[in-house]
Amino acid sequence: MSKNNAGIVTVDWKPDKSETLPLPNQIVKYIIDKISKGDWLVGDRLPCQRELAKILGVNRSTLVIAIAELVAMGIIESNFGKGTKIVNTTWSLFMSSAPPNWKSYINSGIHNPNVPTIQVINRLEYKKGIIRLSTGELSPNLIPHDMMEEALISVAKRANSLNYLEPLGLINLRQALSNYLSRYGIHVPPSCILIVSGSLQALHLISIGMLKPNSTIFTERISYLRSLRIFQSVKMNLQDVPMDKSGIIPAKIDTRHLSSGDSLLYTIPTFHNPTGIVMPERRRIELLEWCKINQVPIIEDDAYRDLWFDHVPPLPLKSYDQHGVVLYLGTISKSLAPGFRLGWLVGPEAVIEHLGDIKMQIDYGANSLSQWALTEWLESGMYDKHLEILRPKLIERRDITLQILERHFKNIATWSTPKGGFYIWLKLNTKINTAKLFNLAAESNILINPGSIYDVVENNCIRISYSYAEIDELIVGLQRLADLIKNITYKDYREICS
């Protein structure tokens, strides 16, 4: 079942006009089938009649006939101004077997639903014709297809088994990662590396395997972590920490929320998502020292490290860690291929063994073929070669995006030049309703990430990505977005003056 942020069901069907069954009857049958199978639940709402008629490709009068029939049967309730809602009526008495109360089961689940705006974003990313100004992954045109083919051919020759792998992941890959991480000052044996199905799984394993309910997760006030429900779903509390142009400020951490064994700190110090901030070395050492003194472990998410442009960023926090304070997350989802679904978690051996055991209970290990493929990429040197080709292409995209912003956003927003990663954090000069802007942009086939999904409060920002949309899409999409912002601002100004 798919619903938008207003609880409106998604309709992905059209009646067959070549059938002998009249169109209204087909619509009635379709809606009854969706309800009887439990796809649509009591309390769900249908799109407004004008929108629904457009989706179904029928005249409004045809839809009115079908709606009237469903209302007469007691299946739906239609109120002017309040929309059309599925209701719990005597309809179930006429069914040979009513479906289980799936809504009750869903509401009883441990894991919370995604943030409503994120649910809409996840669905719209695959809408035909949408310009994705928000997607945080490489464009298909930036994936190294020729090298990928070469790597997979080599894998076919060397992968002597595609069976399940050992609990921590393929030993060949963990050894290759051990060598790779040493260039960043992280010197750990393969036994301290756990292969995971992306960084998100690493966070999930930590949330269920290392913390108890009501634990505190400290993070930047503006953070990618706030767009997820990983920790909140297991009854943990996100505690915001003020940040400045150097990132999270250790001295501003509210120590009233500290509890021994019940606190962690999450940070993205390198090309922070969504702001793009790079934490300088001095602040990294300061943060690590604060956490060591206060016995607060750090989760360092280093997803964007390899995507630097002009200068290599400071070493990871983990490279300065002499006391096992830092759990280090890495991935190739941003730099190579998100579809590999591979990442790694580096930490003390006891922690890695424990989380590896939990991972085996969840999925019995990450994808074997992907692990062999990434091993080939790292050992052959192709990964480094790919990065040398990728960085100039991302720089070109960044520069073109900055030129477009200068042309169309100069008087309505401010921004900084990113030194790596995917994102530009756009701060609008005038306060506007970003939820309204998000909806208007979606109606114009423009997908953006409003800053509010990363913040503890509503803010006036937008995360723009230059990594996914093609150049011509960036030009069209950003100009269209600027026009929408100016139009909203002008209308709000007129309402104030009237």
C-alpha positions in Angstrom: 0.0 0.0 0.0 1.2 3.5 -0.8 -0.1 6.7 0.7 1.1 10.3 0.6 1.6 12.6 3.5 -2.1 13.3 3.7 -3.1 9.6 4.0 -4.4 9.6 0.4 -4.0 6.2 -1.3 -2.1 5.9 -4.5 -4.1 4.8 -7.6 -2.0 3.2 -10.4 -4.8 1.6 -12.5 -7.0 2.7 -15.4 -10.3 1.0 -16.5 -10.2 -0.8 -19.8 -12.4 1.0 -22.3 -12.5 -2.0 -24.6 -14.2 -4.2 -22.1 -18.0 -4.7 -22.2 -18.3 -3.9 -18.5 -19.3 -0.2 -18.1 -16.5 2.1 -16.8 -18.3 3.0 -13.6 -18.7 -0.7 -12.8 -15.0 -1.3 -13.5 -14.1 1.5 -11.1 -16.4 0.1 -8.4 -14.9 -3.4 -8.8 -11.3 -2.0 -8.6 -12.0 -0.1 -5.4 -13.8 -3.1 -3.8 -10.9 -5.4 -4.7 -8.3 -3.0 -3.1 -10.3 -2.8 0.1 -11.2 -6.5 0.3 -7.5 -7.5 -0.2 -6.5 -5.2 2.6 -4.5 -2.9 0.3 -6.6 0.0 1.3 -7.7 0.3 4.9 -10.5 1.9 6.9 -9.8 5.6 7.3 -7.7 5.9 4.1 -8.8 8.6 1.7 -9.2 8.6 -2.1 -7.7 11.5 -4.2 -10.1 14.4 -4.9 -12.6 13.6 -7.6 -11.0 15.9 -10.2 -7.6 14.3 -9.6 -9.0 10.8 -9.5 -10.8 11.2 -12.8 -7.6 12.5 -14.3 -5.6 9.4 -13.0 -8.3 7.0 -14.2 -8.6 8.7 -17.6 -12.4 9.1 -17.3 -14.9 11.9 -17.4 -15.9 13.4 -14.0 -19.5 12.3 -14.6 -18.3 8.6 -15.0 -16.5 8.8 -11.7 -19.5 10.5 -9.9 -21.6 7.5 -10.9 -19.1 5.0 -9.4 -18.6 7.1 -6.2 -22.4 7.2 -5.7 -22.6 3.4 -6.1 -19.9 2.9 -3.5 -21.5 5.3 -1.1 -24.8 3.5 -1.5 -23.1 0.2 -0.7 -21.7 1.7 2.5 -18.1 1.2 1.4 -17.0 4.9 1.3 -18.2 8.1 2.7 -18.1 11.3 0.6 -18.4 14.7 2.2 -18.1 18.0 0.4 -14.9 19.7 1.3 -13.6 16.7 3.3 -12.9 14.3 0.5 -13.8 10.7 0.1 -12.9 8.2 2.9 -13.1 4.5 3.3 -15.3 3.7 6.2 -16.1 0.7 8.4 -19.7 -0.1 7.6 -21.9 -3.1 7.1 -20.0 -3.9 3.9 -17.9 -6.5 5.7 -21.1 -8.4 6.6 -21.7 -9.1 2.9 -18.2 -10.5 2.4 -17.6 -14.2 2.8 -14.5 -13.5 4.7 -13.5 -10.0 5.9 -9.8 -9.2 5.7 -7.8 -8.9 9.0 -7.7 -5.5 10.6 -4.3 -4.7 8.9 -4.5 -1.1 10.1 -4.4 -2.3 13.7 -1.4 -4.5 13.0 0.4 -1.7 11.2 -0.1 0.7 14.0 1.2 -1.8 16.5 4.5 -2.4 14.8 7.7 -1.4 16.5 9.2 0.5 13.6 7.7 3.9 12.9 6.6 4.9 9.4 9.0 7.1 7.5 8.7 10.9 7.8 5.7 11.7 5.6 7.6 14.0 3.3 10.3 11.3 2.9 7.6 8.8 1.9 6.4 11.2 -0.9 10.0 11.7 -2.0 10.7 8.0 -2.2 7.6 7.5 -4.4 8.1 10.6 -6.6 11.8 9.7 -7.4 10.5 7.1 -9.8 7.8 9.2 -11.4 8.3 9.5 -15.1 9.4 13.0 -16.1 10.4 14.1 -12.7 13.5 16.2 -12.4 15.4 15.0 -9.3 17.1 18.0 -7.8 17.3 16.3 -4.4 18.6 12.7 -5.1 21.8 11.9 -3.2 23.3 9.4 -5.5 25.3 9.3 -8.8 23.6 9.8 -12.1 23.4 6.5 -14.1 25.7 8.3 -16.6 28.4 8.7 -13.9 28.5 4.9 -13.1 31.6 3.4 -14.7 29.9 0.9 -16.9 33.0 -0.3 -18.8 35.0 -0.9 -15.7 32.0 -2.5 -14.0 31.9 -5.0 -16.8 35.6 -5.7 -16.5 35.3 -6.2 -12.7 32.3 -8.6 -13.0 34.1 -10.6 -15.7 37.0 -11.0 -13.2 34.7 -11.9 -10.4 33.1 -14.7 -12.5 36.6 -16.2 -12.8 37.6 -15.9 -9.1 34.5 -16.2 -7.1 34.7 -19.9 -6.3 31.5 -19.8 -4.3 28.4 -17.6 -4.0 27.2 -19.4 -0.9 26.7 -17.6 2.4 29.8 -16.0 3.8 31.3 -15.8 7.3 29.4 -13.6 9.8 31.7 -10.6 9.4 31.7 -10.8 5.6 34.1 -12.0 2.9 37.6 -12.2 4.4 39.1 -11.1 1.0 37.0 -7.9 1.1 37.8 -7.2 4.8 41.5 -7.5 4.0 41.2 -5.2 1.0 39.3 -2.7 3.2 41.9 -3.0 5.9 44.6 -2.0 3.3 42.3 0.8 1.9 41.5 2.3 5.3 45.2 2.5 6.2 45.7 5.3 3.7 43.4 7.4 6.0 45.3 6.5 9.2 42.8 3.8 10.2 44.9 0.8 11.0 42.7 -2.2 11.9 42.8 -5.9 11.1 39.9 -7.6 9.2 38.5 -8.9 12.5 37.6 -5.3 13.4 35.6 -4.8 10.1 32.0 -5.9 9.6 30.5 -5.9 6.1 26.9 -4.5 6.1 24.2 -3.9 3.6 24.8 -0.2 3.5 25.4 2.4 6.2 21.7 2.4 7.2 22.0 -1.3 8.2 25.0 -0.4 10.4 22.9 2.2 12.2 20.0 -0.3 12.6 22.4 -2.9 14.1 23.7 -0.4 16.5 20.2 0.8 17.5 19.0 -2.7 18.3 22.2 -4.3 19.4 24.0 -1.8 21.7 21.4 0.6 23.2 18.4 0.3 25.4 15.2 2.3 25.2 15.4 6.0 26.2 19.0 6.2 25.3 20.2 9.5 23.9 21.7 10.1 20.4 23.5 13.4 20.1 23.7 14.8 16.6 24.0 18.1 14.8 20.9 20.2 15.0 20.6 19.9 11.2 21.4 16.3 10.3 20.6 13.5 7.8 19.8 11.3 10.8 16.7 13.4 11.4 15.2 12.3 8.1 15.3 8.7 9.4 13.3 6.9 12.1 16.0 4.3 13.0 16.6 5.3 16.5 13.2 6.8 17.3 11.6 3.5 16.3 13.4 1.7 19.2 12.3 4.5 21.6 15.5 6.5 21.7 15.8 10.2 21.8 17.6 12.4 19.3 19.2 15.4 21.1 20.3 18.3 18.9 23.7 20.0 19.4 24.3 23.5 18.0 26.7 23.7 15.0 28.7 26.4 13.3 30.7 26.6 10.1 33.1 24.0 11.5 30.4 21.5 12.4 29.1 20.2 15.7 30.2 22.2 18.8 31.3 19.9 21.6 31.1 22.6 24.3 27.4 23.1 23.4 26.4 19.4 24.2 23.8 19.4 26.9 25.4 17.2 29.6 22.0 16.9 31.4 21.2 14.2 28.8 24.4 12.2 29.5 24.0 8.8 31.0 26.8 6.2 31.2 26.2 3.4 28.7 23.1 5.1 27.3 24.5 7.8 25.0 26.0 8.0 21.6 27.0 10.8 19.3 26.4 10.7 15.5 28.2 13.0 13.1 29.1 13.4 9.5 32.3 15.5 9.8 33.3 15.3 6.1 31.0 16.9 3.5 28.2 16.9 6.0 24.7 15.9 4.8 22.9 18.2 4.1 25.0 21.3 4.8 28.3 20.2 3.1 30.4 21.4 6.0 33.8 19.9 6.5 34.9 19.8 10.1 38.5 21.0 10.4 41.2 19.0 12.1 41.2 21.1 15.3 37.5 20.6 15.8 37.8 16.9 15.2 40.4 16.5 17.9 38.3 18.6 20.2 35.2 16.5 19.6 37.0 13.3 20.1 38.6 14.5 23.3 35.2 15.6 24.7 33.7 12.3 23.9 36.6 10.4 25.4 36.4 12.4 28.7 32.6 12.0 28.9 32.6 8.4 27.8 30.3 9.0 24.9 31.0 6.7 21.8 31.0 8.3 18.4 29.4 7.0 15.2 31.4 8.6 12.4 29.5 8.5 9.1 32.1 8.9 6.4 30.0 8.2 3.3 31.4 11.1 1.2 35.1 11.1 2.1 36.3 10.0 -1.4 34.3 12.7 -3.2 36.7 15.6 -2.4 37.4 18.2 -5.2 40.3 20.5 -4.6 41.9 19.3 -1.4 41.9 16.1 0.6 39.8 16.6 3.7 41.2 16.1 7.2 41.7 12.6 8.4 38.7 10.8 9.9 38.0 11.0 13.6 38.7 7.3 13.7 42.3 7.9 12.7 42.9 9.9 15.9 41.1 7.3 18.1 43.5 5.5 20.4 40.9 4.4 22.9 38.2 2.6 20.9 35.8 5.6 21.1 34.7 5.7 17.4 32.5 3.4 15.4 33.4 4.2 11.8 30.9 3.8 8.9 32.0 3.7 5.3 30.2 2.9 2.0 30.6 2.8 -1.8 26.9 3.8 -2.3 27.9 7.4 -2.9 31.1 7.0 -4.8 30.6 3.9 -7.0 27.2 2.0 -7.1 24.3 2.4 -4.6 22.8 -0.9 -6.0 25.8 -2.9 -4.5 24.2 -2.2 -1.1 27.5 -2.5 0.6 29.1 -0.7 3.5 31.4 -1.4 6.4 31.5 -0.8 10.1 34.8 -0.5 11.9 35.1 -0.8 15.7 36.5 -2.8 18.6 36.6 -6.5 17.9 34.1 -7.4 20.6 31.6 -4.9 19.2 32.1 -6.1 15.6 31.6 -9.8 16.7 28.4 -8.9 18.6 26.9 -6.9 15.7 28.0 -9.5 13.2 26.0 -12.1 15.2 22.9 -9.9 15.1 23.3 -9.3 11.4 23.4 -13.1 10.8 20.1 -13.3 12.6 18.6 -10.6 10.3 19.8 -11.5 6.8 22.6 -14.1 7.1 25.1 -11.8 5.5 25.4 -9.1 2.8 25.2 -10.0 -0.9 28.0 -12.4 -1.8 28.4 -11.3 -5.4 28.6 -7.6 -4.4 31.3 -8.4 -1.9 33.4 -10.3 -4.5 32.9 -7.4 -6.9 34.0 -4.7 -4.5 37.0 -6.8 -3.6 38.0 -6.8 -7.3 37.4 -3.0 -7.5 39.7 -2.3 -4.5 42.4 -4.9 -5.2 42.7 -4.1 -9.0 43.1 -0.3 -8.5 40.0 0.3 -10.6 38.3 2.1 -7.7 41.1 4.7 -7.5 41.0 5.1 -11.3 37.3 5.6 -11.2 37.6 8.3 -8.6 40.1 10.2 -10.7 37.6 10.2 -13.5 34.6 11.0 -11.3 35.9 14.0 -9.4 36.3 16.3 -12.4 32.8 15.4 -13.6 31.3 16.2 -10.2 33.3 19.5 -10.2 31.8 20.4 -13.6 28.3 19.7 -12.3 28.9 21.7 -9.2 30.2 24.7 -11.1 27.4 24.6 -13.6 24.9 24.5 -10.7 26.6 27.4 -9.0 26.3 29.4 -12.3 22.6 28.6 -12.5 22.1 29.7 -8.9 24.0 32.9 -9.5 21.7 33.6 -12.5 18.4 32.8 -10.9 18.8 32.8 -7.1 21.1 35.7 -6.5 18.4 37.9 -5.0 16.4 35.2 -3.2 18.9 32.9 -1.5 22.5 32.4 -0.3 24.8 29.4 -0.4 28.4 28.3 0.0 30.6 26.5 -2.6 30.9 22.8 -1.6 34.4 21.4 -1.5 33.2 17.9 -2.1 30.2 15.6 -1.8 26.8 16.1 -3.6 25.0 19.0 -2.0 24.4 22.8 -1.9 22.6 24.0 1.2 20.3 26.8 -0.2 19.2 29.3 2.4 16.2 31.4 1.2 16.3 35.1 2.1 12.5 35.3 2.8 10.6 33.0 5.1 8.2 30.9 3.0 6.2 27.8 3.6 8.7 25.1 2.3 6.0 22.4 2.6 3.9 24.4 0.2 7.0 24.9 -2.0 7.7 21.2 -2.0 4.1 20.4 -3.2 4.1 23.1 -5.9 7.5 21.9 -7.1 6.3 18.3 -7.2 3.2 19.4 -9.3 5.7 21.0 -11.7 7.7 17.8 -11.9 10.5 19.1 -9.7 11.7 17.1 -6.7 13.4 18.9 -3.8 14.4 18.1 -0.3 13.0 20.8 2.1 15.4 21.6 4.9 12.8 20.9 7.5 13.2 17.1 7.2 16.8 17.5 8.5 16.0 20.0 11.3 14.3 20.0 14.7 12.3 23.0 13.6 10.9 24.4 10.3 13.7 26.2 8.4 14.1 28.2 5.3 16.5 25.9 3.5 16.5 23.5 0.6 19.1 20.7 -0.1 20.1 20.8 -3.8 22.0 17.9 -5.3 24.0 18.2 -8.5 25.0 14.6 -8.7 21.9 12.9 -10.2 20.0 15.2 -12.6 21.6 15.8 -16.0 22.9 19.2 -16.9 19.9 20.1 -19.0 17.6 19.0 -16.2 19.5 21.1 -13.7 19.1 24.2 -15.9 15.4 23.7 -16.4 14.6 22.5 -12.9 16.5 25.2 -11.0 15.0 28.0 -13.2 11.5 26.5 -12.6 12.2 26.3 -8.9 13.4 29.9 -8.7 10.1 31.0 -10.4 8.0 29.1 -7.9 9.9 30.7 -5.0 9.5 34.2 -6.4 5.9 33.6 -7.0 5.2 32.4 -3.5 7.2 35.3 -2.0 5.2 37.8 -4.2 1.9 36.3 -3.2 2.8 36.3 0.5 3.9 40.0 0.2 0.5 40.9 -1.5 -1.4 39.2 1.3 0.5 41.1 4.0 -0.1 44.4 2.3 -3.8 43.8 1.5 
